């Protein structure tokens, strides 16, 4: 058998990157996301990073440098209670809201929020349109042989361009990361995409049903499941939608809830003010012991342990003595019982004595005389 992993193999073995060993980073995808052309003169490539945790959705706009990644804008669905959304912080509709928030926050930071407003999900109060209806279709604009994923281009400033970074998450059709992508695009960012991974796309028929995607954005799939549980299993509804019940959110209020959240995000996308940290002043760090104090502490611990060992030994000796005395008493009782049993057995085995025969014999005449006398 040929030995493959020999000494030469191990001498030439190169350890993989730490985040590759941990299964956290796909370096093949990362290289293509951050590598820039040499003639771009150190202009960074921006990434729309979407990550999902057990409870929240996190969206960030990041660019890479040699020293490390730099975050330009950050938004989390944990901020949604500030905008009126207190429940369901990791579903598709919440991911859409988080993507919308990070897009509006970034554009406000770079001064493009008024130029690129994106795609509104509600009717604008300034522009009254009776036929307004939101459609989640892919919007593109062509200019100078290049495609921009915004509705209209400004003559002076181009839209903010970013690439979607999904990490190691599965990019299946209808995944929540694409909800965050759609929210960022509707917020005014230029992120290349297509409708092939949005909910409502049929891969076999190669058709895109925008109404299915619209229902997901406004949480209609959640409302439909709520209606089903109310009719079929009220107990399960009370436990699974306990937060909805506590916040008095009815089935018919879901769509209006998300529309109000979209309005609140566009009204004020700026991050909340940071609260000053107030430490607990009652806490005091223990003073460091000197060498002599540490030695004395060790000696005291050793003496305490030795005293405990001695007490345990004494208790064990006392228990052994008591056990020996009990064993002796039991042996004496057993010997007495055995002696009594032996005597009884000997008495039982002894033969019964035979009756004694008379010393004389009576004849026939004597016998008759005795009978007549009586």
C-alpha positions in Angstrom: 0.0 0.0 0.0 1.4 3.4 -1.0 1.7 5.8 1.9 0.3 9.1 0.7 0.5 11.2 3.8 4.2 10.8 4.4 6.9 13.1 5.7 7.1 15.1 2.5 3.3 15.6 2.4 3.3 17.1 5.9 6.4 19.3 5.3 4.7 20.8 2.2 1.2 21.1 3.7 -0.2 24.6 3.9 -2.8 25.5 6.5 -6.0 27.1 5.1 -7.1 30.5 6.3 -8.7 30.6 9.8 -12.1 31.7 8.6 -12.0 29.0 5.9 -11.3 26.4 8.5 -14.2 27.7 10.6 -16.5 27.6 7.6 -17.3 31.3 7.8 -15.9 32.8 4.6 -16.0 31.8 1.0 -12.7 33.2 -0.2 -13.4 32.4 -3.8 -16.4 34.6 -3.8 -14.8 37.2 -1.6 -11.9 37.6 -4.0 -14.3 38.4 -6.8 -16.3 40.8 -4.7 -13.4 43.0 -3.5 -10.8 42.8 -6.3 -10.7 46.0 -8.2 -9.2 46.9 -11.6 -5.8 48.5 -11.5 -6.9 51.4 -13.6 -9.6 52.4 -11.0 -6.9 54.1 -8.8 -7.8 52.6 -5.4 -11.5 53.3 -5.7 -13.2 50.7 -3.5 -15.8 48.1 -4.4 -18.9 48.4 -2.2 -20.8 45.4 -0.9 -24.3 45.0 0.4 -23.7 42.4 3.1 -26.8 40.6 4.3 -26.7 38.2 7.3 -29.4 36.4 9.1 -29.3 35.4 12.8 -31.8 33.5 14.9 -33.8 36.6 15.7 -32.7 39.4 13.4 -31.6 40.5 9.9 -28.4 42.5 9.6 -27.6 44.7 6.5 -24.3 46.6 6.0 -22.6 48.6 3.3 -18.9 47.6 3.4 -15.8 48.2 1.4 -12.4 46.4 1.8 -9.0 47.8 2.5 -5.6 46.1 3.1 -6.0 46.8 6.8 -9.5 45.3 6.9 -13.1 45.9 6.0 -14.7 49.3 6.7 -18.4 49.7 7.4 -20.1 52.7 5.9 -23.7 52.0 7.0 -25.3 49.5 9.3 -28.9 48.5 9.9 -30.5 45.7 11.8 -34.1 44.6 12.2 -33.6 45.1 15.9 -34.2 48.8 15.2 -37.6 48.1 13.7 -39.5 48.7 17.0 -38.3 52.3 16.7 -40.3 52.5 13.4 -43.4 50.8 14.6 -42.6 47.1 13.8 -42.3 45.2 17.1 -43.0 41.6 16.0 -41.8 39.3 13.3 -38.3 40.7 13.0 -36.7 38.0 10.8 -39.4 37.2 8.2 -39.3 38.3 4.5 -41.1 41.6 5.1 -38.8 42.5 8.0 -35.7 41.8 5.8 -37.2 44.1 3.2 -37.6 46.9 5.8 -34.0 46.4 7.0 -32.7 46.6 3.4 -34.8 49.8 2.9 -33.4 51.3 6.1 -29.7 50.7 5.2 -30.2 52.1 1.7 -31.9 55.3 2.9 -29.4 55.7 5.8 -26.4 55.4 3.4 -27.9 57.8 0.8 -28.6 60.3 3.5 -25.0 60.0 4.6 -23.5 60.6 1.1 -26.1 63.2 0.1 -28.0 61.2 -2.5 -31.3 60.6 -0.6 -33.2 63.4 -2.4 -31.8 62.6 -5.9 -32.5 58.8 -5.8 -35.7 58.2 -3.8 -36.2 54.7 -5.2 -39.5 52.8 -5.6 -42.2 53.8 -3.2 -44.5 51.1 -1.8 -47.2 53.6 -0.9 -48.8 56.6 -2.6 -46.9 59.8 -2.1 -48.9 62.6 -0.5 -47.3 65.3 -2.7 -48.1 63.4 -5.9 -51.7 62.4 -5.9 -52.3 59.5 -8.3 -55.5 57.6 -8.3 -54.0 54.7 -10.3 -51.0 54.2 -8.0 -50.1 50.6 -7.4 -46.8 49.2 -6.2 -45.2 46.6 -8.4 -42.0 44.8 -7.4 -40.7 44.6 -11.0 -37.0 44.9 -11.8 -36.3 48.5 -12.8 -33.3 49.3 -15.0 -31.9 52.3 -16.9 -29.5 52.2 -19.8 -26.8 54.8 -20.3 -23.5 54.7 -22.1 -23.7 50.9 -22.7 -24.2 50.3 -19.0 -27.2 49.1 -17.1 -28.2 50.9 -13.9 -30.8 49.3 -11.6 -32.6 52.6 -10.8 -35.6 54.2 -12.4 -34.0 57.4 -13.5 -30.4 58.7 -13.7 -29.3 62.0 -12.6 -27.3 64.1 -15.0 -24.7 65.1 -12.4 -24.4 62.2 -10.0 -24.5 58.5 -10.6 -26.4 56.2 -8.2 -24.5 54.4 -5.4 -23.4 51.1 -6.8 -23.0 48.0 -4.5 -22.7 44.2 -5.0 -24.8 41.7 -3.0 -22.7 39.7 -0.6 -24.6 36.6 0.7 -21.7 34.9 2.4 -22.2 31.1 2.7 -26.0 31.3 2.8 -28.1 29.2 0.4 -29.4 31.4 -2.4 -32.6 29.4 -3.1 -35.6 31.0 -4.8 -37.6 33.2 -2.3 -34.8 33.3 0.3 -35.0 36.2 2.8 -31.7 37.7 1.7 -33.3 38.6 -1.5 -36.0 40.5 0.5 -33.2 42.6 1.9 -31.9 43.1 -1.6 -35.3 44.2 -2.9 -35.6 46.7 0.0 -32.2 48.2 -0.7 -33.0 48.5 -4.5 -36.3 50.2 -3.7 -34.4 52.4 -1.3 -32.4 53.9 -4.2 -29.2 51.7 -4.4 -27.9 50.4 -7.6 -27.5 46.6 -7.0 -27.3 44.3 -10.0 -29.9 41.6 -9.8 -32.7 39.8 -11.7 -36.1 38.4 -10.8 -35.0 34.8 -11.0 -34.5 34.4 -7.2 -37.5 36.5 -6.1 -40.6 34.8 -4.8 -43.1 34.1 -7.6 -40.5 33.2 -10.2 -41.3 29.9 -12.0 -38.0 28.3 -13.3 -39.8 25.8 -15.5 -42.1 28.3 -17.2 -39.5 31.1 -16.9 -42.3 33.5 -15.7 -42.3 36.0 -12.9 -45.5 36.6 -10.9 -45.0 40.0 -9.3 -48.1 39.7 -7.2 -46.7 36.8 -5.2 -43.6 38.9 -4.4 -45.8 41.8 -3.4 -47.7 39.7 -0.9 -44.4 38.6 0.7 -43.2 42.2 1.0 -46.4 43.3 2.8 -46.5 40.1 5.0 -49.6 38.6 3.4 -48.1 35.1 3.8 -48.0 35.7 7.5 -51.6 36.9 7.6 -52.7 33.9 5.6 -51.1 31.5 8.1 -52.7 33.5 10.9 -56.1 33.0 9.3 -55.4 29.3 8.9 -54.5 28.8 12.6 -57.4 30.8 13.8 -59.8 28.5 12.0 -57.9 25.2 12.6 -56.0 25.4 15.9 -56.7 28.4 18.1 -54.4 27.1 20.9 -51.4 27.0 18.6 -52.3 30.5 17.3 -52.3 31.8 20.9 -48.8 30.5 21.5 -47.2 31.0 18.1 -48.5 34.6 17.6 -48.5 35.5 21.3 -46.5 38.7 20.6 -49.0 39.8 17.9 -51.8 39.2 20.4 -50.0 41.2 23.1 -49.5 44.1 20.7 -53.1 43.9 19.5 -52.1 43.2 15.9 -55.0 41.7 14.0 -54.9 39.7 10.7 -56.2 42.6 8.6 -53.7 45.1 10.1 -50.6 43.4 8.7 -50.3 45.2 5.4 -51.0 48.6 6.9 -48.4 47.9 9.6 -45.6 47.4 7.0 -46.7 50.4 4.9 -46.5 52.6 8.0 -43.1 51.1 8.8 -41.9 52.0 5.2 -43.1 55.6 5.7 -41.4 55.9 9.1 -38.1 54.7 7.7 -38.1 57.1 4.8 -39.1 60.0 7.1 -36.1 59.5 9.4 -33.5 56.8 8.5 -30.8 58.3 10.7 -29.5 56.0 13.4 -30.6 56.5 17.0 -28.5 58.6 19.3 -26.0 56.6 21.3 -26.7 56.5 25.0 -23.8 57.5 27.3 -22.4 54.5 29.2 -22.8 54.8 32.9 -20.7 52.2 34.7 -21.7 50.7 38.1 -19.5 52.7 40.5 -20.3 50.3 43.4 -18.1 47.7 41.8 -14.5 47.8 43.0 -11.7 45.7 41.7 -10.0 43.4 44.3 -6.6 44.7 45.3 -3.7 42.5 44.0 -2.2 40.3 46.7 1.6 40.5 47.5 3.8 37.5 47.2 3.8 36.9 51.0 0.0 37.1 51.1 -0.3 34.6 48.3 2.0 32.2 50.1 0.1 32.6 53.3 -3.2 32.0 51.5 -1.8 28.8 49.9 -0.6 27.6 53.3 -4.0 28.3 54.9 -5.8 26.3 52.1 -3.3 23.4 52.5 -3.9 23.3 56.3 -7.6 23.4 55.8 -7.5 20.5 53.4 -5.3 18.5 55.7 -7.7 19.1 58.6 -10.6 17.9 56.5 -8.6 14.8 55.5 -7.8 14.0 59.1 -11.5 14.4 60.2 -12.6 12.1 57.4 -10.0 9.5 58.4 -11.2 9.6 62.0 -14.8 9.2 61.0 -13.8 6.2 58.8 -12.0 4.6 61.7 -14.9 5.0 64.1 -17.3 3.5 61.5 -14.9 0.5 61.0 -14.8 -0.1 64.8 -18.6 0.1 65.1 -18.9 -2.4 62.1 -16.5 -4.8 63.8 -18.5 -4.7 67.1 -21.7 -5.4 65.2 -20.1 -8.3 63.4 -18.9 -9.8 66.7 -22.4 -9.6 68.2 -23.9 -11.1 65.1 -21.3 -14.0 65.3 -22.2 -14.7 69.0 -25.9 -14.8 68.2 -25.2 -17.1 65.3 -23.1 -19.5 67.5 -25.9 -19.7 70.1 -28.5 -20.4 67.5 -26.3 -23.1 66.0 -25.8 -24.8 69.4 -29.5 -24.8 70.1 -30.2 -26.2 66.7 -27.7 -29.0 67.2 -29.2 -30.0 70.6 -32.7 -30.2 69.1 -31.4 -32.3 66.3 -29.8 -34.8 68.7 -32.9 -35.0 70.7 -34.9 -35.7 67.6 -32.6 -38.4 66.5 -32.4 -40.3 69.9 -34.5 -43.6 69.8 -37.5 -44.0 72.1 -37.0 -46.4 75.2 -38.8 -49.8 75.0 -41.3 -50.7 77.8 -39.7 -53.0 80.4 -41.0 -56.7 80.5 -42.1 -58.2 83.9 -39.7 -60.4 85.8 -42.1 -63.3 86.2 -44.5 -65.1 84.0 -48.1 -66.0 85.1 -49.4 -69.5 84.4 -52.9 -70.4 83.5 -54.0 -71.5 87.0 -52.6 -68.3 88.6 -54.3 -66.2 86.1 -57.7 -67.8 86.8 -57.3 -67.4 90.6 -56.5 -63.7 90.1 -59.5 -63.1 87.9 -61.8 -64.9 90.4 -60.4 -62.8 93.3 -61.1 -59.6 91.5 
